[in-house]
Amino acid sequence: MTIATGKRVGYINNGPPMPQHSASVAPRGPPSSLEIDLPDLEDAVDVDVVTENLNAVQAIYFAYQLEQMRLFQVVERIVDLFQQGLLPLGRGAGHYLLRYENGAAERITEDERRDVYKRVFGAPGNNTSSTANGDFEELWLRFVSAVSSFARELAVDPLLRNSTQMAVSEEQVRKAGRDLSANLSRNSRGVACFAAKQLQTIIEFSEIIQNAELRNAFDARDLWQVIERVNIQYLGGAGDMHRCRTQSRAGAVIIRWIAKYVHRLTGVGGPVISMGQILQPQLHPASVANNPIVDPTDWDLVNACEQWLAGCGRQVESVEQYSQPIEAPSASTSPMDLPQIARDLLRGLE
């Protein structure tokens, strides 16, 4: 269909397009001369890792391993024995035990502690309404195994290392650490800092077990023997004390290293672990004041991973299998609930 305008004829509806002026057409050149400005997608990546959450998780993990030894139950049983007049203690140790008993209403309960362990580490818990972190165990094993395998391959003779491809690359360590750190930070959100402070208070009270007067009352030479004897006499038997002790310290070092060097794990490039510290540790001596639980080095990380794996009895074949990368698990962004005691305290501040 055409419409006469008196000057020229134009097409409407489905007619052919109007001719374009040649000056409006973008010049075409060879493909090699075209510049394409792509955005850096890595700048937009939010791995959702909060360092403060990881620092709190360290205390929660340490407390979880102490829970496996029934340390908190041991302290409570000792307090009960003292109140019943079954422990001949002087004023010093007795006063400390009474302080612990008087603060019972302000402390996080055993059920609440186990609920925290369930949310953060996927441990068994009584609260069926809370969601367990079902991905933690595998992500943890993959990171610890990747670090161990990478360090072992570095220690191989350089000639052999150069002639064969490494089974575990540094990028695989980075990915395993990034997946684990994001998982821990996400699943400790909302509860970690409060629970960590509560657990730290209980751990501090457990130092009473190291009191010489109390150790003599149980005819024990150290803290661990007191825990063992109370477990055997009053709590139905002692568990694997050595494994819990090893993994509590090693796990605390690993989590602190992740919190300290999270920028290495969430970054795109750069080293993850210093090869120099692994290959020549004598050239990187730790200071006398260095405490791996507070300020771990890369060498401390490797040692902690080896100790943790040895404590749980993992075979070399299993370590190599877990060191291989997998697709990161899907993440839920739903917030975590606070324990009842925390909600009560917050309401009191309103």
VEXPA-202979 format. One record per residue (C-alpha): residue number from 0; x, y, z. Coordinates in Angstrom, 3 decimals, always signed. Layout:
REM residues N
+-----+----------+----------+----------+
!  nr !        x !        y !        z !
+-----+----------+----------+----------+
! NUM !        X !        Y !        Z !
...
+-----+----------+----------+----------+
***
This chain:
REM residues 350
+-----+----------+----------+----------+
!  nr !        x !        y !        z !
+-----+----------+----------+----------+
!   0 !   +0.000 !   +0.000 !   +0.000 !
!   1 !   +1.312 !   +3.459 !   -0.890 !
!   2 !   +0.306 !   +6.971 !   +0.028 !
!   3 !   +0.960 !   +9.897 !   -2.306 !
!   4 !   +2.418 !  +12.847 !   -0.467 !
!   5 !   +3.157 !  +15.078 !   -3.402 !
!   6 !   +6.888 !  +14.861 !   -2.920 !
!   7 !   +7.811 !  +11.194 !   -2.553 !
!   8 !   +6.267 !   +7.856 !   -1.891 !
!   9 !   +6.825 !   +6.027 !   +1.418 !
!  10 !   +5.929 !   +2.499 !   +2.489 !
!  11 !   +3.947 !   +1.739 !   +5.629 !
!  12 !   +3.000 !   -1.408 !   +7.565 !
!  13 !   +4.790 !   -4.396 !   +6.068 !
!  14 !   +6.356 !   -2.597 !   +3.142 !
!  15 !  +10.083 !   -2.621 !   +2.448 !
!  16 !  +12.267 !   -0.501 !   +4.742 !
!  17 !  +13.244 !   +2.976 !   +3.867 !
!  18 !  +16.691 !   +3.243 !   +2.309 !
!  19 !  +19.437 !   +4.291 !   +4.730 !
!  20 !  +22.066 !   +6.867 !   +4.034 !
!  21 !  +25.434 !   +5.296 !   +3.501 !
!  22 !  +27.032 !   +7.644 !   +6.088 !
!  23 !  +24.983 !   +6.045 !   +8.926 !
!  24 !  +26.340 !   +2.546 !   +8.368 !
!  25 !  +29.151 !   +1.562 !  +10.759 !
!  26 !  +32.318 !   +0.864 !   +8.818 !
!  27 !  +33.253 !   -2.778 !   +8.675 !
!  28 !  +36.831 !   -3.801 !   +9.234 !
!  29 !  +38.728 !   -7.018 !   +9.629 !
!  30 !  +37.788 !   -8.980 !  +12.812 !
!  31 !  +41.279 !   -8.515 !  +14.246 !
!  32 !  +40.786 !   -4.732 !  +14.297 !
!  33 !  +37.602 !   -4.823 !  +16.412 !
!  34 !  +37.986 !   -4.067 !  +20.152 !
!  35 !  +35.530 !   -5.678 !  +22.565 !
!  36 !  +35.437 !   -4.308 !  +26.109 !
!  37 !  +34.248 !   -7.175 !  +28.311 !
!  38 !  +33.400 !   -6.563 !  +31.982 !
!  39 !  +35.497 !   -8.184 !  +34.692 !
!  40 !  +32.991 !  -10.602 !  +36.200 !
!  41 !  +35.324 !  -11.425 !  +39.075 !
!  42 !  +34.924 !   -7.873 !  +40.391 !
!  43 !  +31.237 !   -8.599 !  +40.935 !
!  44 !  +31.736 !  -11.888 !  +42.746 !
!  45 !  +30.503 !  -11.917 !  +46.347 !
!  46 !  +31.808 !  -15.039 !  +48.031 !
!  47 !  +29.917 !  -14.068 !  +51.175 !
!  48 !  +32.807 !  -14.616 !  +53.585 !
!  49 !  +32.846 !  -12.587 !  +56.799 !
!  50 !  +36.131 !  -12.802 !  +58.697 !
!  51 !  +34.475 !  -12.120 !  +62.059 !
!  52 !  +32.220 !  -15.126 !  +61.537 !
!  53 !  +35.234 !  -17.355 !  +60.836 !
!  54 !  +37.018 !  -16.159 !  +63.975 !
!  55 !  +33.914 !  -17.043 !  +65.967 !
!  56 !  +33.686 !  -20.429 !  +64.252 !
!  57 !  +37.194 !  -21.195 !  +65.509 !
!  58 !  +36.013 !  -20.954 !  +69.133 !
!  59 !  +32.882 !  -22.971 !  +68.341 !
!  60 !  +34.923 !  -25.744 !  +66.700 !
!  61 !  +37.313 !  -25.879 !  +69.665 !
!  62 !  +34.354 !  -26.104 !  +72.032 !
!  63 !  +32.760 !  -28.803 !  +69.872 !
!  64 !  +35.829 !  -31.013 !  +70.223 !
!  65 !  +35.876 !  -30.380 !  +73.976 !
!  66 !  +32.224 !  -31.402 !  +74.017 !
!  67 !  +33.257 !  -34.711 !  +72.478 !
!  68 !  +35.451 !  -35.234 !  +75.559 !
!  69 !  +32.486 !  -34.266 !  +77.771 !
!  70 !  +34.584 !  -31.453 !  +79.229 !
!  71 !  +31.590 !  -29.274 !  +80.090 !
!  72 !  +29.772 !  -32.202 !  +81.687 !
!  73 !  +32.934 !  -32.975 !  +83.683 !
!  74 !  +33.027 !  -29.429 !  +85.082 !
!  75 !  +29.346 !  -29.621 !  +86.022 !
!  76 !  +29.806 !  -32.996 !  +87.715 !
!  77 !  +32.763 !  -31.648 !  +89.706 !
!  78 !  +30.595 !  -28.727 !  +90.842 !
!  79 !  +27.868 !  -31.182 !  +91.952 !
!  80 !  +30.372 !  -33.291 !  +93.882 !
!  81 !  +31.723 !  -30.213 !  +95.630 !
!  82 !  +28.232 !  -29.043 !  +96.634 !
!  83 !  +27.514 !  -32.498 !  +98.038 !
!  84 !  +30.635 !  -32.271 ! +100.179 !
!  85 !  +32.363 !  -35.134 !  +98.312 !
!  86 !  +35.412 !  -33.119 !  +97.251 !
!  87 !  +37.816 !  -31.898 !  +99.952 !
!  88 !  +38.707 !  -28.530 !  +98.398 !
!  89 !  +39.893 !  -25.313 ! +100.011 !
!  90 !  +38.426 !  -21.831 !  +99.622 !
!  91 !  +40.330 !  -21.017 !  +96.426 !
!  92 !  +39.091 !  -23.848 !  +94.230 !
!  93 !  +35.743 !  -23.960 !  +96.011 !
!  94 !  +35.080 !  -20.277 !  +95.389 !
!  95 !  +35.764 !  -20.748 !  +91.680 !
!  96 !  +33.345 !  -23.686 !  +91.467 !
!  97 !  +30.626 !  -21.693 !  +93.243 !
!  98 !  +31.072 !  -18.831 !  +90.782 !
!  99 !  +30.521 !  -21.264 !  +87.959 !
! 100 !  +27.343 !  -22.605 !  +89.566 !
! 101 !  +25.950 !  -19.129 !  +90.268 !
! 102 !  +26.344 !  -18.151 !  +86.608 !
! 103 !  +24.422 !  -21.153 !  +85.273 !
! 104 !  +21.336 !  -19.103 !  +84.330 !
! 105 !  +23.400 !  -16.824 !  +82.075 !
! 106 !  +25.195 !  -19.583 !  +80.190 !
! 107 !  +24.182 !  -21.292 !  +76.995 !
! 108 !  +22.681 !  -24.704 !  +77.796 !
! 109 !  +23.858 !  -28.063 !  +76.494 !
! 110 !  +20.879 !  -28.330 !  +74.114 !
! 111 !  +21.630 !  -24.861 !  +72.760 !
! 112 !  +25.306 !  -25.732 !  +72.370 !
! 113 !  +24.452 !  -28.847 !  +70.399 !
! 114 !  +22.056 !  -26.839 !  +68.258 !
! 115 !  +24.936 !  -24.479 !  +67.388 !
! 116 !  +27.201 !  -27.425 !  +66.496 !
! 117 !  +24.429 !  -28.807 !  +64.288 !
! 118 !  +23.933 !  -25.535 !  +62.432 !
! 119 !  +27.639 !  -24.835 !  +61.907 !
! 120 !  +29.169 !  -28.327 !  +61.559 !
! 121 !  +26.233 !  -30.634 !  +60.864 !
! 122 !  +26.692 !  -32.439 !  +64.186 !
! 123 !  +23.766 !  -34.375 !  +65.711 !
! 124 !  +21.355 !  -32.174 !  +67.645 !
! 125 !  +18.013 !  -32.462 !  +69.445 !
! 126 !  +16.328 !  -29.482 !  +67.781 !
! 127 !  +14.458 !  -30.871 !  +64.785 !
! 128 !  +13.427 !  -27.396 !  +63.610 !
! 129 !  +17.010 !  -26.254 !  +62.961 !
! 130 !  +18.820 !  -27.057 !  +59.729 !
! 131 !  +22.074 !  -29.008 !  +59.845 !
! 132 !  +25.052 !  -27.935 !  +57.757 !
! 133 !  +25.181 !  -31.145 !  +55.757 !
! 134 !  +27.971 !  -29.934 !  +53.458 !
! 135 !  +30.558 !  -29.134 !  +56.144 !
! 136 !  +32.179 !  -32.539 !  +56.599 !
! 137 !  +32.904 !  -33.093 !  +52.913 !
! 138 !  +34.073 !  -29.511 !  +52.312 !
! 139 !  +36.343 !  -29.738 !  +55.347 !
! 140 !  +37.857 !  -33.041 !  +54.215 !
! 141 !  +38.415 !  -31.698 !  +50.722 !
! 142 !  +40.298 !  -28.629 !  +51.915 !
! 143 !  +42.417 !  -30.476 !  +54.478 !
! 144 !  +43.192 !  -33.226 !  +51.947 !
! 145 !  +44.015 !  -30.730 !  +49.191 !
! 146 !  +46.485 !  -28.862 !  +51.428 !
! 147 !  +48.091 !  -32.117 !  +52.572 !
! 148 !  +48.417 !  -33.526 !  +49.041 !
! 149 !  +49.742 !  -30.246 !  +47.629 !
! 150 !  +52.391 !  -29.976 !  +50.361 !
! 151 !  +53.461 !  -33.602 !  +49.913 !
! 152 !  +53.879 !  -33.109 !  +46.171 !
! 153 !  +56.010 !  -30.024 !  +46.774 !
! 154 !  +58.286 !  -32.048 !  +49.030 !
! 155 !  +59.022 !  -34.527 !  +46.220 !
! 156 !  +62.424 !  -34.320 !  +44.517 !
! 157 !  +62.398 !  -31.334 !  +42.082 !
! 158 !  +63.410 !  -33.536 !  +39.131 !
! 159 !  +60.430 !  -35.797 !  +39.651 !
! 160 !  +58.130 !  -32.858 !  +40.304 !
! 161 !  +59.098 !  -31.178 !  +37.034 !
! 162 !  +58.733 !  -34.327 !  +34.953 !
! 163 !  +55.178 !  -35.148 !  +36.046 !
! 164 !  +52.028 !  -33.101 !  +36.393 !
! 165 !  +50.998 !  -32.364 !  +39.979 !
! 166 !  +47.836 !  -34.195 !  +40.980 !
! 167 !  +46.682 !  -31.233 !  +43.088 !
! 168 !  +47.268 !  -27.716 !  +41.839 !
! 169 !  +47.323 !  -24.528 !  +43.849 !
! 170 !  +44.037 !  -23.496 !  +42.233 !
! 171 !  +42.418 !  -26.663 !  +43.543 !
! 172 !  +43.538 !  -25.700 !  +47.042 !
! 173 !  +42.125 !  -22.219 !  +46.482 !
! 174 !  +38.754 !  -23.565 !  +45.350 !
! 175 !  +38.488 !  -26.015 !  +48.249 !
! 176 !  +39.323 !  -23.242 !  +50.715 !
! 177 !  +36.915 !  -20.805 !  +49.092 !
! 178 !  +34.041 !  -23.309 !  +49.227 !
! 179 !  +34.757 !  -24.140 !  +52.869 !
! 180 !  +35.157 !  -20.525 !  +54.027 !
! 181 !  +31.926 !  -19.464 !  +52.308 !
! 182 !  +30.073 !  -22.404 !  +53.851 !
! 183 !  +31.313 !  -21.700 !  +57.378 !
! 184 !  +30.690 !  -17.969 !  +57.152 !
! 185 !  +27.184 !  -18.490 !  +55.818 !
! 186 !  +26.137 !  -21.134 !  +58.341 !
! 187 !  +27.485 !  -19.214 !  +61.332 !
! 188 !  +25.620 !  -16.036 !  +60.472 !
! 189 !  +23.493 !  -14.605 !  +63.274 !
! 190 !  +24.609 !  -17.013 !  +65.992 !
! 191 !  +28.388 !  -17.322 !  +65.785 !
! 192 !  +29.578 !  -14.285 !  +67.724 !
! 193 !  +27.104 !  -14.749 !  +70.570 !
! 194 !  +27.709 !  -18.479 !  +70.891 !
! 195 !  +31.480 !  -18.049 !  +70.678 !
! 196 !  +31.504 !  -15.612 !  +73.608 !
! 197 !  +29.313 !  -17.932 !  +75.659 !
! 198 !  +31.500 !  -20.944 !  +74.890 !
! 199 !  +34.658 !  -18.983 !  +75.623 !
! 200 !  +33.304 !  -18.247 !  +79.105 !
! 201 !  +32.675 !  -21.940 !  +79.756 !
! 202 !  +36.141 !  -22.867 !  +78.477 !
! 203 !  +37.705 !  -20.340 !  +80.837 !
! 204 !  +35.878 !  -21.895 !  +83.776 !
! 205 !  +37.207 !  -25.284 !  +82.748 !
! 206 !  +40.668 !  -24.063 !  +83.759 !
! 207 !  +39.692 !  -24.885 !  +87.332 !
! 208 !  +40.384 !  -28.511 !  +86.440 !
! 209 !  +44.065 !  -27.606 !  +86.224 !
! 210 !  +44.048 !  -26.514 !  +89.878 !
! 211 !  +46.602 !  -28.584 !  +91.821 !
! 212 !  +44.209 !  -29.106 !  +94.737 !
! 213 !  +41.515 !  -30.433 !  +92.424 !
! 214 !  +43.958 !  -32.697 !  +90.590 !
! 215 !  +45.092 !  -34.148 !  +93.883 !
! 216 !  +41.469 !  -34.849 !  +94.828 !
! 217 !  +41.243 !  -37.156 !  +91.789 !
! 218 !  +44.826 !  -38.400 !  +92.096 !
! 219 !  +45.507 !  -37.054 !  +88.589 !
! 220 !  +48.713 !  -35.592 !  +87.219 !
! 221 !  +47.141 !  -33.206 !  +84.683 !
! 222 !  +43.941 !  -31.747 !  +83.247 !
! 223 !  +43.372 !  -34.604 !  +80.817 !
! 224 !  +43.632 !  -37.282 !  +83.475 !
! 225 !  +41.024 !  -35.473 !  +85.568 !
! 226 !  +38.657 !  -35.425 !  +82.584 !
! 227 !  +39.319 !  -39.086 !  +81.902 !
! 228 !  +38.724 !  -40.199 !  +85.476 !
! 229 !  +35.530 !  -38.222 !  +85.920 !
! 230 !  +34.287 !  -39.631 !  +82.611 !
! 231 !  +35.033 !  -43.194 !  +83.684 !
! 232 !  +33.671 !  -42.894 !  +87.232 !
! 233 !  +30.574 !  -40.764 !  +86.662 !
! 234 !  +29.756 !  -40.318 !  +82.953 !
! 235 !  +29.870 !  -43.796 !  +81.502 !
! 236 !  +33.403 !  -44.020 !  +80.137 !
! 237 !  +35.961 !  -41.880 !  +78.355 !
! 238 !  +35.973 !  -41.452 !  +74.572 !
! 239 !  +38.965 !  -41.072 !  +72.289 !
! 240 !  +40.659 !  -38.324 !  +74.279 !
! 241 !  +43.802 !  -38.195 !  +72.171 !
! 242 !  +41.906 !  -37.755 !  +68.902 !
! 243 !  +39.739 !  -34.975 !  +70.321 !
! 244 !  +42.753 !  -33.175 !  +71.758 !
! 245 !  +44.640 !  -33.400 !  +68.454 !
! 246 !  +41.732 !  -32.344 !  +66.298 !
! 247 !  +40.639 !  -29.510 !  +68.581 !
! 248 !  +43.993 !  -27.763 !  +68.274 !
! 249 !  +44.627 !  -28.677 !  +64.626 !
! 250 !  +41.130 !  -27.615 !  +63.585 !
! 251 !  +41.474 !  -24.304 !  +65.437 !
! 252 !  +44.724 !  -23.586 !  +63.551 !
! 253 !  +43.130 !  -24.433 !  +60.175 !
! 254 !  +40.105 !  -22.194 !  +60.735 !
! 255 !  +42.263 !  -19.306 !  +61.973 !
! 256 !  +44.477 !  -19.618 !  +58.879 !
! 257 !  +41.391 !  -19.465 !  +56.641 !
! 258 !  +40.178 !  -16.341 !  +58.466 !
! 259 !  +43.618 !  -14.706 !  +58.259 !
! 260 !  +44.211 !  -15.439 !  +54.572 !
! 261 !  +40.655 !  -15.410 !  +53.236 !
! 262 !  +41.771 !  -12.835 !  +50.644 !
! 263 !  +44.031 !  -15.486 !  +49.085 !
! 264 !  +41.139 !  -17.909 !  +48.791 !
! 265 !  +38.596 !  -15.467 !  +47.383 !
! 266 !  +41.017 !  -13.748 !  +44.991 !
! 267 !  +41.597 !  -14.625 !  +41.357 !
! 268 !  +45.382 !  -14.923 !  +41.262 !
! 269 !  +48.438 !  -14.923 !  +43.444 !
! 270 !  +49.860 !  -17.656 !  +45.664 !
! 271 !  +47.650 !  -19.531 !  +48.096 !
! 272 !  +50.405 !  -21.245 !  +50.079 !
! 273 !  +54.013 !  -20.062 !  +50.224 !
! 274 !  +56.100 !  -22.736 !  +48.550 !
! 275 !  +59.185 !  -21.353 !  +50.263 !
! 276 !  +57.757 !  -22.063 !  +53.709 !
! 277 !  +56.957 !  -25.628 !  +52.699 !
! 278 !  +60.207 !  -26.442 !  +50.876 !
! 279 !  +62.582 !  -24.618 !  +53.223 !
! 280 !  +60.867 !  -24.153 !  +56.582 !
! 281 !  +64.218 !  -23.585 !  +58.289 !
! 282 !  +64.511 !  -20.275 !  +56.426 !
! 283 !  +61.203 !  -19.084 !  +57.857 !
! 284 !  +61.541 !  -19.628 !  +61.603 !
! 285 !  +58.533 !  -18.738 !  +63.713 !
! 286 !  +59.071 !  -16.266 !  +66.506 !
! 287 !  +59.145 !  -17.487 !  +70.078 !
! 288 !  +55.870 !  -15.660 !  +70.733 !
! 289 !  +54.152 !  -17.202 !  +67.715 !
! 290 !  +51.001 !  -19.062 !  +68.637 !
! 291 !  +49.567 !  -21.012 !  +65.657 !
! 292 !  +46.058 !  -20.801 !  +67.091 !
! 293 !  +46.290 !  -16.995 !  +67.041 !
! 294 !  +48.670 !  -16.237 !  +64.152 !
! 295 !  +49.297 !  -19.328 !  +62.001 !
! 296 !  +51.796 !  -19.459 !  +59.139 !
! 297 !  +51.476 !  -21.532 !  +55.982 !
! 298 !  +53.785 !  -24.096 !  +57.582 !
! 299 !  +51.454 !  -24.222 !  +60.601 !
! 300 !  +48.520 !  -24.851 !  +58.254 !
! 301 !  +50.232 !  -27.810 !  +56.587 !
! 302 !  +51.220 !  -29.307 !  +59.949 !
! 303 !  +47.687 !  -28.855 !  +61.296 !
! 304 !  +46.176 !  -30.572 !  +58.245 !
! 305 !  +48.568 !  -33.509 !  +58.610 !
! 306 !  +47.811 !  -33.807 !  +62.326 !
! 307 !  +44.071 !  -33.628 !  +61.782 !
! 308 !  +44.175 !  -36.339 !  +59.112 !
! 309 !  +46.391 !  -38.537 !  +61.274 !
! 310 !  +44.024 !  -38.086 !  +64.204 !
! 311 !  +41.003 !  -39.263 !  +62.230 !
! 312 !  +42.947 !  -42.158 !  +60.672 !
! 313 !  +42.421 !  -41.241 !  +57.022 !
! 314 !  +44.262 !  -43.442 !  +54.536 !
! 315 !  +46.450 !  -41.931 !  +51.810 !
! 316 !  +44.064 !  -43.147 !  +49.092 !
! 317 !  +41.153 !  -41.418 !  +50.805 !
! 318 !  +43.132 !  -38.192 !  +51.150 !
! 319 !  +43.999 !  -38.209 !  +47.446 !
! 320 !  +40.372 !  -38.827 !  +46.528 !
! 321 !  +39.064 !  -35.949 !  +48.643 !
! 322 !  +41.769 !  -33.604 !  +47.346 !
! 323 !  +40.142 !  -33.569 !  +43.891 !
! 324 !  +37.795 !  -30.638 !  +43.183 !
! 325 !  +34.017 !  -30.881 !  +42.902 !
! 326 !  +31.249 !  -28.463 !  +42.065 !
! 327 !  +30.513 !  -26.167 !  +44.977 !
! 328 !  +27.287 !  -27.123 !  +46.820 !
! 329 !  +24.261 !  -24.919 !  +46.420 !
! 330 !  +24.029 !  -22.313 !  +49.145 !
! 331 !  +21.017 !  -21.155 !  +51.093 !
! 332 !  +20.910 !  -17.505 !  +52.070 !
! 333 !  +18.281 !  -17.884 !  +54.769 !
! 334 !  +19.333 !  -16.286 !  +58.077 !
! 335 !  +20.022 !  -18.369 !  +61.147 !
! 336 !  +18.017 !  -18.124 !  +64.338 !
! 337 !  +19.586 !  -17.082 !  +67.609 !
! 338 !  +19.426 !  -19.383 !  +70.638 !
! 339 !  +16.615 !  -18.644 !  +73.084 !
! 340 !  +19.005 !  -17.135 !  +75.632 !
! 341 !  +20.281 !  -14.698 !  +72.984 !
! 342 !  +16.755 !  -13.687 !  +71.977 !
! 343 !  +15.884 !  -13.053 !  +75.630 !
! 344 !  +18.936 !  -10.819 !  +76.084 !
! 345 !  +18.151 !   -8.843 !  +72.934 !
! 346 !  +14.550 !   -8.289 !  +74.020 !
! 347 !  +15.839 !   -6.968 !  +77.325 !
! 348 !  +17.757 !   -4.268 !  +75.488 !
! 349 !  +14.687 !   -2.930 !  +73.656 !
+-----+----------+----------+----------+
***
